[in-house]
């Protein structure tokens, strides 16, 4: 697999597209009280970003949660951070369980600073 440098402003635009696309899929399959369905594609990007820049990966999840709860045309405020954190591990192919737990811990502590969890 080849690699290439991507300017930060282009990466940001690609991540915005990913957030909207993923929110569309998640909201289509979400039932209140359930777990967020998160694609392997999102998991692959999140894992790569986490290992490159954990703060930016945290913002990716915050943006995704905000899209799910507030900004998408089918936004659902019952879909909270815990549903996302429960849905994340299956999308993180090949990530060791201890790394997944560390990711979830950081996200649990930091995402609420950016996205309201109240109704």
Buried (B, 14 or more C-beta within 10 A) or exposed (E): EEEEEEEEEEBEEEBEEBBBBBBBBBBEEBEEEEBBBBBEEBBBBBBEBBEEEBEBBBBBBBBBBBBBBEEBEEBBEEBBBEBBBBBBBEBBEEBEEEBBEBBBEBBEEBBBEEBEEEE
